[in-house]
Amino acid sequence: KNEVEQSPQNLTAQEGEFITINCSYSVGISALHWLQQHPGGGIVSLFMLSSGKKKHGRLIATINIQEKHSSLHITASHPRDSAVYICAVRPSGNTPLVFGKGTRLSVIA
Amino acid sequence: DAGVIQSPRHEVTEMGQEVTLRCKPISGHDYLFWYRQTMMRGLELLIYFNNNVPIDDSGMPEDRFSAKMPNASFSTLKIQPSEPRDSAVYFCASRPGRDNSPLHFGNGTRLTVT
């Protein structure tokens, strides 16, 4: 069974800090997703990656397939980044995603 | 593109009542997923459809839960009879058929069973 573990569970940062959220999984995958969920809101897909690194604005996602590990980085964090960040993996092709429990991020001005 | 549309946004009902949640996926998406999210367990897959056919319903908690997809543009998740432990946010999501395409979520239905 593929387990997806995220750390930390909760994170509080000061505005401007560099933030890292980690995700580890236990079996081979075809892709890894990072999702963002704002309080009271829906869920938005941030990144989907199967190797290397992707960047979008202040967000960077990296994955190390050999180590079965991914990180989501936020540079120059801002209070509007406060949300739950969820890591999810797809074991193969068209199988459903397996989700981590999320990391709750609060960025304080 | 209006995205995945779910209704209602909020539902409060009494134990024992029937609850029906609705979802309209993005046009052209071949896959539709129903998820439940709670504080304790996070996001859990309940059931998913491919081209309107249920593929895996092993996540459906028990016989009180049922889901249908009568056509490509509509799906329902029904709970009958509802229980307080069913209180959660229920998300519908859809995606195209090609491998590893991103998932698009609806805004969810917050269900409270008293």
Chai-1 contact restraints between the chains, C-beta under 6 A:
chainA,res_idxA,chainB,res_idxB,connection_type,confidence,min_distance_angstrom,max_distance_angstrom,comment,restraint_id
A,A31,B,N100,contact,1.0,0.0,6.0,A-B,restraint_1
A,G42,B,F105,contact,1.0,0.0,6.0,A-B,restraint_2
A,G42,B,N107,contact,1.0,0.0,6.0,A-B,restraint_3
A,G42,B,G108,contact,1.0,0.0,6.0,A-B,restraint_4
A,I43,B,F105,contact,1.0,0.0,6.0,A-B,restraint_5
A,S45,B,P102,contact,1.0,0.0,6.0,A-B,restraint_6
A,S45,B,L103,contact,1.0,0.0,6.0,A-B,restraint_7
A,M48,B,P102,contact,1.0,0.0,6.0,A-B,restraint_8
A,G93,B,D99,contact,1.0,0.0,6.0,A-B,restraint_9
A,N94,B,D99,contact,1.0,0.0,6.0,A-B,restraint_10
A,P96,B,L45,contact,1.0,0.0,6.0,A-B,restraint_11
A,P96,B,Y48,contact,1.0,0.0,6.0,A-B,restraint_12
A,F99,B,G42,contact,1.0,0.0,6.0,A-B,restraint_13
A,F99,B,L43,contact,1.0,0.0,6.0,A-B,restraint_14
A,K101,B,G42,contact,1.0,0.0,6.0,A-B,restraint_15
